[in-house]
Amino acid sequence: MRKITAALTALLFGGACAPALAETQLNYWLWDNNQVPPYQACADEFHKQHPDISIKISQFSWNDYWTALSTGFVSGEAPDVFTNQLSRYPEFVNNNQVTDISDLIKRDNVPTDIYYKGLLDLWSKDGHVYGLPKDWDTVAMVYNKDMLAKAGVSEEELNSATWNPQDGGSFEKIIAKLSIDANGNNGLSPNFDAKNVRQYGFVTPELDGYGQTQWSHFAVSDGFKFVDGLWATAYHYDDPKLAETLTWQRDLGLKKGFAIPQKDVGNNASGLFVAGKAAITPDGSWKISFYGSNAKFKVGYALLPKGPAGRRTMFNGLADGIWTGTKHPEESWQWVKFLASPTCEKIVGASGVVFPAIEEAAKLSQDTSFKKGWDVSAFLKEATPDQTFYFPITDHSSEINSTMKAALEQIFLNDVDAATVLKDANDHVNSVF
């Protein structure tokens, strides 16, 4: 009798307890180690709302990230969700490696008017959408406040600087004044020794074919245009305006001694800047935390100089993509939707690491930087339609970047005719279409 009673009790009470829900773990990849903490906070909040889904975040260095992602696509071991970049995603679209989420957006009535104007367009093609905007960036001039003060250059003077490819405008005079040779002469002195410089006024970041932080802001402010619109099939790298811009910028280091020679820069411009080797360098808003944490001097952020066509900065941004091979498409969509939501973007904004794609969250990021003593308003002041241009989104970006990076290195490292090099490179770029 006791055995029967025990069996009935076990049956009744055991049956009343529902089995625990199986938990799905999603793999999420990103490349910026500064963004791991805020996105882990987003993952924790997401798990509270979706207790049956957990997020495993993996971070790689920039170059390792794309190698690992490409390998994962081929081997079938790519992450469920990954941080995507505008220069890369057209290839993923063509190779059917990133999911079209347009129907999911409609199904769940996801608001898309909450983002900075134009950002969603960058992730759309022929009515298909491949990501929801998560952040944006512009470029500003990062400067050493101590060096400016010692040289007698005011921050207002730098913020109102102008530039042109003929004589460099007031901007070149500023970086000349900030360039000091071994005898203490600055670049405005007739005795300045361009071959024996101990402090440079400027350092150009590592060269690439799109020049986001290196040269695009100068070239476009002179009237250069990469392409004629989104998903164009021809580039204009042979524009004389680009040749004259690059020649001017190249000669700052190769001939005048106002910039660190590109052969000595490599991919370490930001490191040379924080080491006190140069007074000014152009860089993107995603590097704010790097400069604030690594420089032993006070860092400022100034507006880009105005060129003949005004002030121009590349307006770029990231989104999260869903791998088409994921075994958990619905769970991945829920995570992507959350990543681009006001809840997560405000968490990221409060960290001050990047400017989220939602304006309210971007202002949180600015406030966080202000509390740390960093005035980053220049990046936001430039984020207007009349001062920005889009990253050139086209097919064949890897080959284009490879071709143009080689051309840019040839121009910056040697005293060659930029127009000739650019024409040959542009012919090759356009032939791939």
Secondary structure, DSSP 4 states (H G I P E B T S, - for coil): -HHHHHHHHHHHHHHHSPPPPPPEEEEEEES-GGGHHHHHHHHHHHHHH-TTEEEEEEE--HHHHHHHHHHHHHHT---SEEEEETTTHHHHHHTT-B---HHHHHHTT---TTBPTTHHHHTEETTEE---EEEEE-EEEEEEHHHHHHHT--HHHHHT-B--TTT-HHHHHHHHHT-EETTS-BTTSTT--TTSEEEEEE-PPPP-SS-TTTTHHHHHHTT--S-SSTT-S---TT-HHHHHHHHHHHHIIIIISSB--GGGTTT-HHHHHHTTSEEEEEEEGGGHHHHHHH-SS-EEEEPPPBBTTB--EEEEEEEEEEBTT-S-HHHHHHHHHHHTSHHHHHHHHHHTSSEESBHHHHHHHHHHHHHTT---HHHHHT-STTTEEE----S-HHHHHHHHHHHHHHHHHS---HHHHHHHHHHHHHHT-
